[in-house]
Amino acid sequence: MQSYTIGQAARLLGVSPDTARRWADAGRVATHRDESGRRVIDGRSLAMFSKESGQSDEDDASYTSARNAFPGIVTGIKLGDIAAQVTIQAGPHRLVSLLTREAVEELGLEVGMQATARVKSTSVHIDRT
């Protein structure tokens, strides 16, 4: 089973290493020492923690069938006569969406404002890294 350092786990969870370390110190995610003496998190434990921490409270839940939400900041908008391209930086993820110009205007999107990209797809490819 693969293990992850605190820094690797933090990157995967989208938090700082200090936050991941505090979670480990508080017992929210179990760690152990590897042969080098580094504190690591078992891959299965990290996956379970990630899944649990990704579930939002009912008060924060939105009413949508799209389960993959990427909150971030709008970094670019290209407006055409009919279509528009919106770029959002969500942590390490850059998402680009093509939508109508009318939708961009109705949402009042501007560079620098917070927005959430929601992804729903019938075909998702996963590469092992």
Stockholm file with secondary structure:
# STOCKHOLM 1.0

chainA/1-129         MQSYTIGQAARLLGVSPDTARRWADAGRVATHRDESGRRVIDGRSLAMFSKESGQSDEDDASYTSARNAFPGIVTGIKLGDIAAQVTIQAGPHRLVSLLTREAVEELGLEVGMQATARVKSTSVHIDRT
#=GR chainA/1-129 SS CCEEEHHHHHHHHTSCHHHHHHHHHTTSSCCEECTTSCEEEEHHHHHHHHHHHHSCCGGGCCSCSCCEEEEEEEEEEEECSSEEEEEEEETTEEEEEEEEHHHHHHHTCCTTSEEEEEECCSCCCCCCC
#=GC SS_cons         CCEEEHHHHHHHHTSCHHHHHHHHHTTSSCCEECTTSCEEEEHHHHHHHHHHHHSCCGGGCCSCSCCEEEEEEEEEEEECSSEEEEEEEETTEEEEEEEEHHHHHHHTCCTTSEEEEEECCSCCCCCCC
//
